């Protein structure tokens, strides 16, 4: 607890107009793009609202010029022909320019813990091992 009585949990939260507390993301999981903070959970919510997306996860992809790029791993719905550009365009219409998804990879499943939490470290390792030439 700090001197003002706040418990520092590392969660990103907000109070709504009725005084209810909402936890929306983890501070440690924020993507740092050109000094801006981009919450992966916000982008995942937008991606999962797309009719051709079955599941999605967003990770920070290391980049020398900007720090980290938002990268999306997408599981398409069966029969979908969704493209990388369509995914990026969908997000770009709904977010500020610094929050746009800059890379996309299609996968058969998003790795998750038994509790259903996205295993971002596994995705980051997979993205880095794939290298820029294979994306």
C-alpha positions in Angstrom: 0.0 0.0 0.0 1.2 3.5 -0.7 1.0 6.5 1.6 -2.5 7.4 0.3 -3.9 3.9 1.0 -3.9 2.5 -2.5 -3.0 -1.1 -3.0 -0.5 -1.4 -5.9 -1.4 -4.6 -7.7 0.0 -3.9 -11.2 -3.5 -4.0 -12.6 -4.9 -1.3 -14.9 -8.3 -0.2 -13.6 -10.9 2.5 -13.9 -14.0 3.6 -11.9 -17.2 4.2 -13.9 -19.7 7.0 -13.3 -21.5 4.8 -10.7 -18.3 4.2 -8.7 -17.8 0.6 -9.8 -14.2 -0.6 -10.3 -13.2 -2.3 -13.5 -9.9 -4.2 -14.0 -9.0 -4.0 -17.7 -5.4 -5.2 -18.0 -2.1 -5.8 -16.4 0.4 -2.9 -16.3 3.3 -5.4 -17.1 1.5 -6.6 -20.2 1.3 -3.1 -21.8 2.9 -2.7 -25.2 5.2 0.3 -25.4 5.0 1.8 -28.9 6.9 5.1 -29.5 6.4 5.9 -25.8 2.6 5.2 -25.9 1.1 2.5 -23.8 -1.1 0.1 -25.7 -3.2 -2.4 -23.7 -3.3 -5.8 -25.5 -6.7 -6.6 -23.9 -8.3 -3.7 -25.7 -7.1 -4.8 -29.1 -8.0 -8.4 -28.4 -11.6 -7.3 -27.6 -11.8 -5.5 -30.9 -10.3 -8.5 -32.8 -12.7 -11.0 -31.2 -15.6 -8.8 -32.3 -14.8 -9.6 -36.0 -17.2 -12.1 -37.5 -14.3 -14.2 -39.1 -12.2 -14.4 -35.9 -12.6 -17.3 -33.6 -9.9 -16.2 -31.1 -7.1 -13.6 -30.9 -4.1 -12.6 -28.8 -1.9 -9.5 -29.0 1.7 -9.4 -28.0 4.5 -6.9 -28.0 6.9 -7.6 -31.0 10.4 -6.1 -30.5 11.3 -3.3 -32.9 14.5 -1.2 -32.8 12.8 1.9 -34.2 9.7 2.1 -32.0 10.3 -0.2 -29.1 7.5 -2.7 -29.5 4.9 -3.3 -32.2 1.4 -4.6 -31.5 1.3 -8.1 -33.2 -1.9 -10.1 -33.4 -2.2 -13.9 -33.4 -5.4 -14.9 -35.1 -7.5 -18.1 -35.2 -9.8 -17.8 -38.2 -13.3 -19.3 -38.1 -13.6 -22.4 -40.2 -13.8 -21.5 -43.9 -12.7 -17.9 -43.4 -10.4 -16.3 -46.0 -9.6 -13.4 -43.7 -6.3 -11.7 -44.7 -3.6 -9.9 -42.6 -4.6 -6.6 -44.2 -8.3 -7.1 -43.4 -7.3 -7.7 -39.7 -5.2 -4.6 -39.6 -7.9 -2.5 -41.3 -10.6 -3.7 -38.9 -8.5 -2.6 -35.9 -7.3 0.7 -37.5 -11.0 1.9 -38.0 -11.6 1.6 -34.2 -8.4 2.8 -32.5 -6.0 5.7 -32.3 -3.2 5.5 -34.8 -0.6 4.4 -32.2 -2.7 1.4 -31.2 -3.0 -0.1 -34.6 -2.0 -3.8 -35.1 1.2 -3.7 -37.2 1.8 -7.5 -37.7 -0.5 -10.5 -38.0 0.1 -14.2 -37.8 -2.6 -16.9 -38.3 -2.4 -19.9 -36.0 -4.6 -22.9 -35.3 -4.9 -22.2 -31.6 -3.9 -19.5 -29.0 -1.9 -21.1 -26.2 -3.6 -20.7 -22.8 -3.2 -21.8 -19.2 -5.6 -24.2 -17.7 -7.4 -21.2 -16.2 -7.8 -19.7 -19.8 -5.2 -17.0 -19.5 -3.3 -16.3 -22.7 0.3 -17.5 -22.5 1.9 -14.4 -24.1 5.5 -15.5 -23.4 5.0 -18.5 -25.7 3.6 -16.3 -28.4 6.4 -13.8 -28.1 9.0 -16.7 -28.4 7.1 -18.0 -31.4 7.0 -14.6 -33.1 10.7 -13.9 -32.5 11.7 -17.3 -33.7 9.6 -17.0 -36.9 11.5 -13.8 -37.7 10.4 -10.9 -39.8 11.0 -12.7 -43.1 8.4 -15.4 -42.4 5.6 -13.1 -41.3 
